[in-house]
Amino acid sequence: MTWLLHLATRIGDWLAAPFGDHAAWALVVFSILFAAGALLLFKVSTRQRQLAAARGRLIGRLYEAALYQTSLAVILRVQAGVLRANLRYLAFALPAVAALVLPLLLVIPQLETRLGRRPLEVGETALVTATVADPAAVARLELEDSPGARVEAGPVRDRAGSTVTWRVRAVEAGAHDLKLMGAEAPLRLPVPVAVPGLPAVSSARHRAFWPRLLHDPASEPLRTEAVSRVSLSLPERHLAVAGVPMHWLVAFSLIAIVAGLLLRAPLGVEL
């Protein structure tokens, strides 16, 4: 599945390139595109006529529940009808919900790597932490400098937690690599410094697939048994949409919902 993550990253690079450093504009456009794509996927993965009929039946049952409250028997009968109508509607909508899982798993982590965190600036510091599978390997690990990122403190070894931590300082703009020595082979850790645009920056390399998929889709897998994870504490990217500071995921959700409601009729989608 690594090829799928690489493909998603390349597509993300292509889509982000026109926006340069304008993260807020990229967020707005990505949210609208995702809303349109989700609507079309919902349309092709559901039986639209049956869904519309089920929705109409559910709305009718809800009106009935509001109007007929004359006795307990009537209320129970009406509530049972509401429950049946709701389950019928959900049965028609569930295929679309299932179809949206994979796009969400690919899109949300890609946006996090570009909009949730940013490269280091020259002069900033970050922590590099290696987590090892064997506590005995803690003493062997060393981190080598690169021309653009200098190790200035550490290692701090936690044998109980099986981790080793260093502090590094960004000294030169560019895409640099630190080397972690002491495993079966040297491990490369990318350190982006003042990289322009909206690059997909990785905060860690993982040995397992699912952490890569959910958190660092642009990273390469760790092919070693000694180290399970190597992380870099990249700073958070701060965004303001229409002058209002907010987390990118909140803004993405709000814009996508509004765009979906506005695009539903032009795209002819029954929800």
Backbone as JSON, one array per atom type, in Angstrom:
{
  "sequence": "MTWLLHLATRIGDWLAAPFGDHAAWALVVFSILFAAGALLLFKVSTRQRQLAAARGRLIGRLYEAALYQTSLAVILRVQAGVLRANLRYLAFALPAVAALVLPLLLVIPQLETRLGRRPLEVGETALVTATVADPAAVARLELEDSPGARVEAGPVRDRAGSTVTWRVRAVEAGAHDLKLMGAEAPLRLPVPVAVPGLPAVSSARHRAFWPRLLHDPASEPLRTEAVSRVSLSLPERHLAVAGVPMHWLVAFSLIAIVAGLLLRAPLGVEL",
  "N": [[0.81, -1.22, 0.0], [2.17, 1.11, 0.08], [2.64, 2.42, -2.32], [0.2, 3.65, -2.83], [0.06, 5.67, -0.91], [2.24, 7.21, -1.76], [1.29, 7.99, -4.27], [-0.96, 9.54, -3.52], [0.4, 11.6, -2.21], [1.87, 12.76, -4.3], [-0.22, 13.71, -5.92], [-1.29, 15.53, -4.11], [0.89, 17.33, -3.96], [0.81, 18.37, -6.55], [-1.71, 19.63, -6.58], [-1.37, 21.52, -4.56], [0.65, 23.17, -5.45], [-0.06, 25.56, -7.06], [-0.79, 27.43, -5.1], [1.32, 28.41, -3.63], [2.64, 29.89, -0.76], [0.21, 30.41, 0.4], [-1.69, 29.31, 2.56], [-4.3, 29.48, 3.61], [-5.98, 30.06, 1.41], [-5.55, 27.75, -0.07], [-6.7, 25.9, 1.67], [-9.43, 26.63, 1.57], [-10.07, 26.1, -1.15], [-9.42, 23.36, -1.34], [-11.28, 22.34, 0.49], [-13.73, 22.87, -0.79], [-13.42, 21.4, -3.16], [-13.25, 18.84, -2.06], [-15.81, 18.62, -0.93], [-17.4, 18.67, -3.25], [-16.45, 16.36, -4.56], [-17.14, 14.42, -2.64], [-19.93, 14.6, -2.69], [-20.51, 13.74, -5.33], [-19.52, 11.14, -5.18], [-21.24, 10.14, -3.25], [-23.56, 10.26, -4.71], [-23.21, 8.37, -6.81], [-22.92, 6.03, -5.4], [-25.23, 5.42, -4.09], [-28.73, 4.53, -4.21], [-30.52, 6.8, -5.6], [-33.26, 7.52, -6.01], [-34.7, 5.79, -4.3], [-33.53, 6.59, -1.94], [-34.4, 9.26, -1.73], [-37.15, 8.8, -1.49], [-37.19, 7.39, 0.93], [-36.23, 9.36, 2.63], [-38.3, 11.25, 2.43], [-40.37, 9.75, 3.54], [-39.39, 9.47, 6.15], [-39.39, 12.15, 7.02], [-42.11, 12.64, 6.94], [-42.97, 10.88, 8.96], [-41.78, 12.1, 11.15], [-43.2, 14.53, 11.27], [-45.67, 13.44, 11.87], [-45.13, 12.41, 14.4], [-44.86, 14.76, 15.79], [-47.4, 15.81, 15.67], [-49.37, 13.95, 16.5], [-50.06, 13.2, 19.55], [-51.84, 12.01, 21.33], [-52.36, 9.79, 22.96], [-50.71, 7.24, 24.91], [-50.49, 4.83, 23.51], [-50.77, 5.64, 20.83], [-48.57, 7.34, 20.61], [-46.44, 5.52, 20.97], [-46.83, 3.9, 18.71], [-46.39, 5.74, 16.66], [-43.71, 6.49, 17.19], [-42.45, 4.05, 16.73], [-42.86, 3.9, 13.99], [-41.3, 6.08, 13.17], [-38.77, 5.11, 13.88], [-38.53, 2.87, 12.16], [-38.62, 4.15, 9.66], [-36.34, 5.72, 9.86], [-34.3, 3.78, 10.04], [-34.59, 2.6, 7.55], [-33.88, 4.7, 5.87], [-31.18, 5.03, 6.66], [-30.18, 2.58, 5.81], [-30.15, 2.87, 3.04], [-28.31, 4.93, 2.84], [-25.92, 4.03, 3.94], [-24.07, 2.62, 2.15], [-22.82, 4.77, 0.8], [-21.57, 6.08, 2.92], [-19.69, 4.13, 3.65], [-18.21, 4.11, 1.28], [-16.95, 6.55, 1.42], [-14.97, 6.3, 3.29], [-12.31, 5.5, 2.54], [-11.42, 7.74, 0.82], [-11.43, 9.74, 2.85], [-9.48, 8.74, 4.6], [-7.25, 9.08, 3.04], [-7.23, 11.81, 2.31], [-7.47, 13.51, 4.64], [-5.08, 13.01, 6.31], [-3.17, 13.9, 4.4], [-3.79, 16.63, 4.19], [-3.23, 17.37, 6.8], [-0.43, 17.09, 6.89], [0.34, 19.24, 5.33], [-1.11, 21.54, 6.08], [-1.45, 21.4, 8.81], [1.03, 21.35, 10.05], [4.31, 22.8, 9.75], [7.43, 23.49, 7.93], [10.59, 23.86, 9.67], [11.9, 27.08, 10.62], [14.87, 28.97, 9.86], [17.11, 28.91, 12.53], [15.26, 27.98, 14.39], [14.48, 25.42, 16.83], [14.12, 21.86, 17.32], [12.89, 18.73, 18.59], [14.26, 15.52, 18.3], [13.23, 12.26, 18.51], [13.84, 8.92, 19.14], [12.32, 5.8, 19.21], [12.78, 2.65, 20.48], [12.63, -0.89, 19.92], [13.98, -2.74, 21.43], [15.18, -2.33, 24.62], [17.91, -2.49, 25.16], [19.13, -1.46, 22.94], [19.12, 1.25, 23.21], [21.45, 2.48, 24.18], [23.15, 2.38, 22.02], [22.41, 4.13, 19.99], [23.03, 6.96, 17.96], [22.97, 10.34, 16.75], [23.66, 11.93, 13.74], [24.93, 15.07, 12.55], [23.73, 17.32, 9.93], [24.51, 19.46, 7.09], [22.56, 21.47, 7.18], [21.12, 21.16, 9.52], [21.82, 21.08, 12.83], [22.95, 19.06, 15.47], [22.56, 19.94, 18.73], [22.22, 19.31, 21.38], [22.02, 16.55, 23.64], [22.62, 12.96, 23.39], [19.6, 12.25, 25.28], [18.87, 9.64, 27.21], [16.33, 7.36, 27.83], [15.97, 4.6, 29.39], [13.95, 3.11, 30.55], [11.65, 3.91, 29.18], [12.49, 3.29, 26.69], [13.51, 5.17, 24.82], [15.34, 7.69, 22.98], [16.5, 11.0, 22.93], [17.22, 14.01, 21.15], [18.19, 17.46, 20.75], [17.84, 19.54, 18.01], [19.02, 22.12, 15.81], [17.9, 24.29, 13.27], [19.87, 25.48, 10.7], [20.24, 26.25, 8.1], [18.5, 26.98, 5.11], [16.5, 24.61, 3.31], [16.01, 21.15, 2.21], [16.91, 18.85, 4.38], [18.79, 16.06, 5.78], [19.0, 14.09, 8.65], [21.04, 11.59, 10.16], [20.45, 8.59, 11.76], [22.34, 6.59, 13.69], [23.39, 3.29, 14.62], [21.44, 1.39, 14.49], [20.47, -1.49, 12.5], [21.18, -0.5, 10.02], [22.13, 2.79, 8.81], [19.65, 5.25, 9.51], [17.59, 7.49, 7.83], [16.38, 10.73, 8.52], [14.23, 13.08, 7.42], [14.58, 16.64, 7.5], [12.92, 19.44, 7.09], [13.68, 22.77, 6.27], [12.68, 26.01, 6.18], [11.36, 25.55, 3.73], [9.81, 26.42, 0.73], [6.32, 27.08, -0.23], [3.67, 24.67, 0.18], [4.64, 22.1, 1.41], [4.47, 18.52, 1.87], [5.13, 17.7, 4.89], [6.77, 15.48, 7.07], [6.33, 14.35, 10.33], [7.34, 12.17, 11.53], [8.91, 8.93, 11.15], [7.72, 5.67, 10.66], [7.55, 2.22, 11.59], [5.35, 0.58, 11.33], [2.42, 0.24, 9.19], [-0.15, 1.5, 9.54], [0.18, 3.8, 11.33], [1.68, 5.39, 9.58], [-0.16, 5.8, 7.47], [-2.2, 7.25, 8.79], [-0.94, 9.42, 10.01], [1.56, 10.25, 8.89], [1.73, 10.23, 5.88], [3.5, 10.92, 3.83], [5.95, 9.97, 4.51], [8.76, 7.67, 4.49], [8.77, 4.14, 5.09], [10.12, 2.65, 8.08], [12.6, 0.34, 7.83], [13.58, -1.65, 9.73], [14.29, -3.66, 12.6], [15.14, -2.78, 15.01], [14.42, -0.14, 15.64], [11.36, 1.41, 16.18], [10.1, 3.81, 15.72], [10.84, 7.12, 14.65], [10.8, 10.43, 15.49], [10.14, 13.91, 14.74], [9.77, 17.02, 16.13], [7.91, 19.04, 14.67], [6.81, 22.45, 14.15], [3.48, 23.81, 14.69], [1.31, 24.86, 12.07], [-0.13, 27.99, 11.8], [-3.32, 29.15, 11.01], [-5.56, 31.51, 9.51], [-8.82, 32.09, 8.68], [-10.77, 34.16, 6.79], [-9.88, 36.15, 8.46], [-10.18, 35.03, 10.95], [-8.62, 33.21, 13.4], [-8.16, 29.73, 13.38], [-8.17, 26.15, 13.87], [-7.05, 24.06, 11.22], [-8.61, 21.8, 10.62], [-11.11, 22.32, 11.73], [-11.89, 24.57, 10.21], [-11.85, 23.38, 7.65], [-13.92, 21.46, 7.91], [-16.19, 23.1, 8.35], [-16.26, 24.7, 6.01], [-16.49, 22.72, 4.04], [-18.97, 21.58, 4.68], [-20.75, 23.75, 4.26], [-20.2, 24.25, 1.54], [-21.02, 21.79, 0.48], [-23.8, 21.86, 0.96], [-24.51, 23.98, -0.69], [-23.76, 23.07, -3.2], [-25.25, 20.82, -3.62], [-27.79, 20.9, -4.97], [-27.07, 21.96, -7.63], [-25.46, 19.81, -8.49], [-27.24, 17.79, -8.48], [-27.82, 15.94, -6.36], [-29.27, 13.73, -4.13], [-29.77, 13.77, -0.68]],
  "CA": [[0.0, 0.0, 0.0], [3.03, 2.3, 0.07], [2.47, 3.12, -3.59], [-1.0, 4.48, -2.75], [0.43, 6.86, -0.15], [3.09, 8.03, -2.63], [0.43, 8.59, -5.29], [-1.73, 10.6, -2.88], [1.31, 12.71, -1.93], [2.17, 13.44, -5.57], [-1.42, 14.46, -6.3], [-1.34, 16.67, -3.2], [1.91, 18.3, -4.39], [0.32, 19.01, -7.77], [-2.82, 20.51, -6.24], [-0.92, 22.6, -3.68], [1.66, 24.01, -6.1], [-0.49, 26.91, -7.48], [-1.11, 28.33, -3.99], [2.52, 28.93, -2.98], [2.58, 29.87, 0.71], [-1.11, 30.88, 0.84], [-2.34, 28.11, 3.12], [-5.74, 29.7, 3.82], [-6.66, 29.89, 0.12], [-5.49, 26.32, -0.4], [-7.68, 25.23, 2.52], [-10.77, 26.9, 1.04], [-10.25, 25.38, -2.41], [-9.43, 21.92, -1.04], [-12.55, 22.01, 1.15], [-14.8, 22.89, -1.81], [-13.2, 20.25, -4.03], [-13.61, 17.62, -1.33], [-17.26, 18.58, -0.82], [-17.95, 18.29, -4.56], [-16.13, 14.96, -4.79], [-17.93, 13.58, -1.74], [-21.31, 14.58, -3.19], [-20.58, 12.88, -6.51], [-19.35, 9.76, -4.72], [-22.5, 9.79, -2.59], [-24.58, 10.08, -5.76], [-23.02, 7.13, -7.58], [-22.89, 4.86, -4.52], [-26.55, 5.22, -3.47], [-29.91, 4.54, -5.08], [-31.01, 8.13, -5.3], [-34.73, 7.58, -5.93], [-35.11, 5.14, -3.07], [-33.08, 7.43, -0.82], [-35.31, 10.4, -1.63], [-38.42, 8.3, -0.96], [-36.98, 7.07, 2.34], [-36.13, 10.62, 3.36], [-39.64, 11.8, 2.51], [-41.13, 8.96, 4.51], [-38.9, 9.81, 7.48], [-39.89, 13.49, 7.37], [-43.54, 12.48, 7.24], [-43.09, 10.25, 10.27], [-41.42, 13.1, 12.16], [-44.37, 15.42, 11.4], [-46.7, 12.66, 12.56], [-44.76, 12.33, 15.81], [-45.1, 16.06, 16.42], [-48.83, 16.16, 15.67], [-50.25, 12.99, 17.17], [-49.62, 12.88, 20.9], [-53.11, 11.92, 22.05], [-52.33, 8.74, 23.96], [-49.44, 6.51, 24.94], [-50.48, 3.83, 22.43], [-50.52, 6.36, 19.57], [-47.18, 7.83, 20.64], [-45.56, 4.38, 20.74], [-46.98, 3.49, 17.31], [-45.73, 6.75, 15.82], [-42.28, 6.38, 17.41], [-42.0, 2.85, 16.01], [-42.81, 4.27, 12.58], [-40.12, 6.93, 12.99], [-37.59, 4.26, 13.94], [-38.46, 2.07, 10.92], [-38.27, 5.06, 8.55], [-34.94, 6.13, 10.03], [-33.45, 2.64, 9.69], [-34.67, 2.43, 6.1], [-33.06, 5.76, 5.28], [-29.78, 4.71, 6.92], [-29.79, 1.44, 4.99], [-29.83, 3.38, 1.7], [-27.18, 5.86, 2.91], [-24.7, 3.39, 4.43], [-23.04, 2.37, 1.11], [-22.06, 5.99, 0.55], [-20.7, 6.3, 4.08], [-18.57, 3.19, 3.51], [-17.38, 4.51, 0.14], [-16.21, 7.77, 1.77], [-13.94, 6.03, 4.28], [-10.98, 5.53, 1.92], [-11.02, 9.12, 0.52], [-11.12, 10.46, 4.08], [-8.2, 8.26, 5.12], [-6.17, 9.61, 2.19], [-7.25, 13.27, 2.22], [-7.25, 14.19, 5.92], [-3.66, 13.04, 6.65], [-2.44, 14.74, 3.46], [-3.99, 18.03, 4.59], [-2.51, 17.59, 8.07], [1.0, 17.26, 6.62], [0.56, 20.51, 4.64], [-1.77, 22.66, 6.74], [-1.4, 21.27, 10.25], [2.38, 21.62, 10.53], [5.13, 23.51, 8.75], [8.88, 23.28, 8.09], [11.3, 24.73, 10.61], [12.56, 28.27, 10.13], [16.28, 29.03, 10.26], [17.26, 29.32, 13.92], [14.35, 27.26, 15.27], [14.93, 24.12, 17.31], [13.13, 20.79, 17.38], [13.35, 17.53, 19.26], [14.25, 14.25, 17.58], [13.08, 11.17, 19.47], [13.83, 7.56, 18.59], [11.73, 4.77, 20.07], [13.38, 1.38, 20.09], [11.91, -2.08, 20.34], [14.8, -3.42, 22.42], [15.81, -1.33, 25.5], [19.38, -2.59, 25.1], [19.61, -0.68, 21.79], [19.12, 2.68, 23.53], [22.82, 2.96, 24.36], [23.9, 2.35, 20.76], [21.93, 5.09, 19.0], [23.65, 8.29, 17.86], [22.4, 11.15, 15.67], [24.69, 12.7, 13.04], [24.53, 16.36, 11.98], [23.76, 17.56, 8.49], [24.9, 20.86, 6.9], [21.49, 22.43, 7.46], [20.48, 20.9, 10.81], [22.91, 20.73, 13.73], [22.61, 18.49, 16.78], [23.2, 20.81, 19.72], [22.07, 18.77, 22.74], [21.65, 15.14, 23.68], [21.33, 12.29, 23.6], [19.02, 11.97, 26.58], [18.41, 8.25, 27.07], [15.34, 6.85, 28.78], [15.98, 3.15, 29.21], [12.65, 2.57, 30.94], [10.71, 4.15, 28.09], [13.12, 2.85, 25.43], [13.6, 6.3, 23.89], [16.52, 8.56, 22.98], [16.06, 12.31, 22.43], [18.21, 15.02, 20.86], [17.69, 18.75, 20.28], [18.53, 19.97, 16.79], [18.75, 23.5, 15.4], [17.94, 24.54, 11.84], [20.89, 26.51, 10.45], [20.31, 26.6, 6.68], [17.28, 26.62, 4.39], [16.6, 23.48, 2.4], [15.53, 19.84, 2.67], [18.1, 18.2, 4.93], [18.62, 14.74, 6.37], [19.81, 13.63, 9.76], [21.25, 10.14, 10.12], [20.43, 7.9, 13.04], [23.28, 5.49, 13.62], [23.32, 2.34, 15.72], [20.51, 0.32, 14.13], [21.12, -2.4, 11.55], [21.73, 0.36, 8.97], [21.8, 4.18, 9.1], [18.27, 5.65, 9.22], [17.51, 8.88, 7.4], [15.23, 11.49, 9.01], [14.16, 14.36, 6.72], [14.38, 17.85, 8.3], [12.68, 20.56, 6.19], [13.98, 24.08, 6.85], [12.28, 27.14, 5.33], [11.0, 25.05, 2.4], [8.68, 27.24, 0.27], [5.09, 26.42, -0.63], [2.95, 23.85, 1.18], [5.15, 20.74, 1.24], [3.97, 17.48, 2.77], [6.22, 17.47, 5.83], [6.53, 14.33, 7.94], [6.8, 14.54, 11.7], [7.91, 10.92, 12.04], [8.96, 7.73, 10.33], [7.16, 4.57, 11.43], [7.75, 0.87, 11.05], [4.02, 0.04, 11.01], [1.74, 0.93, 8.09], [-1.28, 2.34, 9.93], [0.61, 5.14, 11.74], [2.06, 6.17, 8.39], [-1.38, 6.18, 6.76], [-3.02, 8.2, 9.54], [-0.22, 10.58, 10.54], [2.7, 10.69, 8.08], [1.67, 9.49, 4.61], [4.6, 11.25, 2.93], [7.21, 9.42, 5.02], [9.18, 6.34, 4.09], [8.7, 3.22, 6.23], [11.35, 2.2, 8.72], [12.85, -1.07, 7.53], [14.5, -2.13, 10.76], [13.64, -4.26, 13.76], [15.64, -2.16, 16.23], [13.75, 1.15, 15.89], [9.96, 1.37, 15.75], [9.61, 5.15, 15.36], [11.73, 8.27, 14.82], [9.92, 11.58, 15.33], [10.68, 15.26, 14.7], [8.71, 17.89, 16.65], [7.7, 20.19, 13.8], [5.85, 23.41, 14.71], [2.13, 23.87, 14.12], [1.06, 25.97, 11.14], [-1.28, 28.77, 12.27], [-4.14, 29.61, 9.9], [-6.68, 32.42, 9.77], [-9.78, 32.08, 7.58], [-11.56, 35.39, 6.88], [-9.39, 36.9, 9.61], [-10.47, 34.33, 12.2], [-7.7, 32.1, 13.62], [-8.79, 28.47, 13.74], [-7.46, 24.95, 13.43], [-7.39, 23.78, 9.82], [-9.65, 20.78, 10.51], [-12.39, 23.01, 11.99], [-12.22, 25.36, 9.02], [-12.14, 22.44, 6.57], [-15.24, 20.87, 8.13], [-17.22, 24.12, 8.17], [-16.33, 25.09, 4.59], [-16.97, 21.57, 3.27], [-20.41, 21.44, 4.92], [-21.45, 24.82, 3.55], [-20.06, 24.0, 0.1], [-21.86, 20.64, 0.14], [-25.2, 22.29, 0.91], [-24.7, 24.85, -1.85], [-23.52, 22.33, -4.45], [-26.12, 19.65, -3.71], [-28.77, 21.08, -6.03], [-26.45, 21.98, -8.96], [-24.94, 18.49, -8.86], [-28.36, 16.86, -8.53], [-27.58, 14.89, -5.39], [-30.24, 13.55, -3.05], [-29.13, 13.4, 0.58]],
  "C": [[0.84, 1.27, 0.0], [2.85, 3.11, -1.21], [1.26, 4.04, -3.56], [-0.71, 5.77, -1.99], [1.31, 7.78, -0.99], [2.26, 8.71, -3.71], [-0.38, 9.74, -4.71], [-0.85, 11.82, -2.59], [1.64, 13.47, -3.21], [0.97, 14.26, -6.05], [-1.56, 15.69, -5.41], [-0.32, 17.73, -3.57], [1.42, 19.08, -5.61], [-0.81, 20.0, -7.47], [-2.37, 21.71, -5.41], [0.01, 23.59, -4.36], [1.16, 25.4, -6.49], [-0.68, 27.9, -6.33], [0.12, 28.91, -3.3], [2.43, 28.78, -1.47], [1.22, 30.26, 1.26], [-1.94, 29.69, 1.33], [-3.84, 28.28, 3.25], [-6.51, 29.52, 2.51], [-6.66, 28.42, -0.3], [-6.53, 25.55, 0.41], [-9.09, 25.41, 1.98], [-11.02, 26.08, -0.22], [-10.3, 23.87, -2.17], [-10.74, 21.49, -0.4], [-13.69, 21.93, 0.15], [-14.65, 21.69, -2.74], [-13.58, 18.95, -3.34], [-15.12, 17.51, -1.21], [-17.9, 18.13, -2.14], [-17.68, 16.81, -4.85], [-16.94, 14.02, -3.91], [-19.38, 13.49, -2.2], [-21.45, 13.66, -4.4], [-20.41, 11.41, -6.13], [-20.62, 9.26, -4.03], [-23.57, 9.48, -3.65], [-24.44, 8.74, -6.46], [-23.08, 5.88, -6.71], [-24.22, 4.62, -3.8], [-27.63, 5.16, -4.54], [-30.71, 5.8, -4.76], [-32.53, 8.21, -5.15], [-35.23, 6.96, -4.63], [-34.69, 5.96, -1.85], [-34.01, 8.62, -0.63], [-36.66, 9.97, -1.05], [-38.31, 7.99, 0.53], [-36.88, 8.34, 3.18], [-37.5, 11.27, 3.5], [-40.51, 11.07, 3.52], [-40.69, 9.29, 5.94], [-39.41, 11.18, 7.92], [-41.38, 13.42, 7.71], [-43.76, 11.87, 8.61], [-42.74, 11.24, 11.4], [-42.55, 14.11, 12.36], [-45.48, 14.71, 12.18], [-46.41, 12.58, 14.06], [-45.03, 13.65, 16.52], [-46.58, 16.36, 16.58], [-49.67, 15.24, 16.56], [-49.65, 12.55, 18.5], [-50.83, 12.75, 21.82], [-53.1, 10.87, 23.15], [-51.01, 8.0, 23.87], [-49.37, 5.5, 23.8], [-50.17, 4.49, 21.09], [-49.08, 6.83, 19.5], [-46.21, 6.69, 20.35], [-45.62, 3.91, 19.29], [-46.24, 4.45, 16.39], [-44.21, 6.66, 15.96], [-41.7, 5.15, 16.72], [-41.91, 3.11, 14.52], [-41.62, 5.14, 12.26], [-38.85, 6.08, 12.97], [-37.43, 3.44, 12.66], [-38.04, 2.95, 9.74], [-36.81, 5.49, 8.63], [-33.99, 5.0, 9.63], [-33.46, 2.39, 8.18], [-33.81, 3.47, 5.38], [-31.57, 5.45, 5.46], [-29.31, 3.55, 6.06], [-29.43, 1.88, 3.57], [-28.59, 4.27, 1.71], [-25.87, 5.19, 3.28], [-23.67, 3.07, 3.34], [-22.19, 3.6, 0.8], [-21.11, 6.3, 1.7], [-19.47, 5.39, 4.0], [-17.64, 3.6, 2.38], [-16.53, 5.74, 0.46], [-15.06, 7.51, 2.72], [-12.55, 6.15, 3.68], [-10.56, 6.95, 1.52], [-10.67, 9.92, 1.77], [-9.77, 10.04, 4.64], [-7.02, 8.78, 4.3], [-6.08, 11.13, 2.26], [-6.87, 13.94, 3.53], [-5.77, 14.16, 6.34], [-2.82, 13.89, 5.7], [-2.58, 16.22, 3.82], [-3.26, 18.34, 5.89], [-1.03, 17.83, 7.81], [1.31, 18.61, 5.98], [0.03, 21.71, 5.4], [-1.69, 22.59, 8.25], [-0.03, 21.55, 10.83], [3.2, 22.21, 9.39], [6.6, 23.17, 8.93], [9.45, 24.22, 9.16], [11.8, 25.98, 9.89], [14.02, 28.25, 10.59], [16.38, 29.6, 11.67], [16.34, 28.61, 14.89], [14.96, 25.92, 15.68], [13.78, 23.12, 17.32], [13.75, 19.61, 18.1], [13.23, 16.33, 18.33], [14.22, 13.14, 18.61], [13.0, 9.85, 18.73], [13.27, 6.61, 19.63], [12.21, 3.41, 19.58], [12.56, 0.22, 20.62], [12.65, -2.82, 21.44], [15.47, -2.38, 23.31], [17.33, -1.36, 25.46], [19.95, -1.75, 23.96], [19.69, 0.8, 22.08], [20.54, 3.23, 23.59], [23.59, 3.07, 23.06], [23.56, 3.49, 19.82], [22.64, 6.44, 19.1], [23.05, 9.01, 16.66], [23.5, 12.01, 15.06], [24.11, 14.0, 12.48], [24.39, 16.27, 10.47], [24.14, 19.03, 8.31], [23.82, 21.87, 7.29], [20.81, 22.24, 8.79], [21.55, 20.34, 11.75], [22.36, 20.16, 15.04], [23.32, 19.3, 17.84], [23.01, 20.33, 21.15], [21.61, 17.33, 22.65], [22.82, 14.26, 23.31], [20.92, 12.2, 25.07], [18.36, 10.6, 26.47], [17.46, 7.88, 28.2], [15.23, 5.34, 28.58], [14.63, 2.53, 29.57], [11.63, 2.73, 29.83], [11.22, 3.75, 26.73], [13.16, 3.96, 24.4], [14.93, 7.02, 24.06], [16.11, 9.86, 22.32], [17.25, 13.22, 22.25], [17.49, 16.34, 20.54], [18.53, 19.18, 19.09], [18.12, 21.41, 16.46], [18.88, 23.63, 13.89], [18.89, 25.7, 11.56], [20.93, 26.95, 8.99], [19.05, 26.12, 5.98], [17.53, 25.45, 3.45], [16.01, 22.22, 3.0], [16.74, 19.03, 3.09], [17.74, 16.84, 5.51], [19.55, 14.6, 7.57], [19.94, 12.12, 9.66], [21.28, 9.59, 11.54], [21.28, 6.64, 12.9], [23.07, 4.57, 14.82], [22.3, 1.25, 15.51], [21.23, -0.61, 13.15], [21.79, -1.63, 10.41], [21.38, 1.79, 9.33], [20.37, 4.52, 8.65], [18.23, 7.14, 8.93], [16.24, 9.52, 7.94], [15.2, 12.84, 8.3], [13.87, 15.52, 7.69], [14.18, 19.02, 7.34], [12.91, 21.89, 6.91], [13.65, 25.16, 5.83], [12.0, 26.69, 3.89], [9.78, 25.84, 1.93], [7.47, 26.4, -0.1], [4.44, 25.69, 0.53], [3.4, 22.4, 1.03], [4.49, 19.78, 2.23], [5.11, 17.1, 3.71], [5.83, 16.35, 6.79], [7.11, 14.6, 9.31], [7.43, 13.28, 12.26], [8.03, 9.91, 10.92], [8.55, 6.56, 11.21], [7.52, 3.24, 10.77], [6.42, 0.27, 10.6], [3.34, 0.87, 9.94], [0.68, 1.91, 8.57], [-0.86, 3.69, 10.49], [1.06, 6.0, 10.58], [0.83, 6.67, 7.67], [-2.1, 7.32, 7.47], [-2.28, 9.47, 9.91], [0.86, 11.12, 9.6], [2.73, 9.97, 6.74], [2.81, 9.79, 3.65], [5.92, 10.64, 3.36], [7.5, 8.05, 4.42], [9.11, 5.41, 5.3], [10.08, 2.92, 6.8], [11.52, 0.7, 8.46], [13.94, -1.58, 8.48], [13.69, -2.72, 11.89], [14.04, -3.55, 15.05], [14.86, -0.92, 16.62], [12.33, 1.07, 15.35], [9.45, 2.72, 15.28], [10.71, 6.17, 15.59], [10.92, 9.52, 14.52], [10.7, 12.89, 15.37], [9.56, 16.21, 15.1], [8.59, 19.16, 15.8], [6.67, 21.14, 14.4], [4.51, 23.37, 13.98], [2.02, 25.06, 13.18], [-0.21, 26.68, 11.6], [-2.01, 29.37, 11.06], [-5.2, 30.59, 10.38], [-7.56, 32.43, 8.52], [-10.73, 33.25, 7.78], [-11.17, 36.18, 8.13], [-9.6, 36.23, 10.94], [-9.48, 33.18, 12.37], [-8.48, 30.84, 14.02], [-7.95, 27.31, 13.24], [-7.95, 24.58, 12.03], [-8.54, 22.79, 9.71], [-11.03, 21.37, 10.79], [-12.82, 23.79, 10.77], [-12.59, 24.46, 7.85], [-13.54, 21.87, 6.71], [-16.35, 21.88, 7.85], [-17.38, 24.48, 6.69], [-16.89, 23.96, 3.75], [-18.48, 21.39, 3.46], [-21.2, 22.49, 4.17], [-21.38, 24.6, 2.04], [-20.93, 22.82, -0.34], [-23.33, 21.02, 0.04], [-25.48, 23.15, -0.31], [-24.58, 24.1, -3.17], [-24.48, 21.16, -4.64], [-27.11, 19.76, -4.87], [-28.13, 21.14, -7.42], [-25.93, 20.61, -9.42], [-26.03, 17.42, -8.89], [-28.21, 15.68, -7.59], [-28.68, 14.89, -4.34], [-29.51, 13.08, -1.8], [-30.16, 12.84, 1.55]]
}
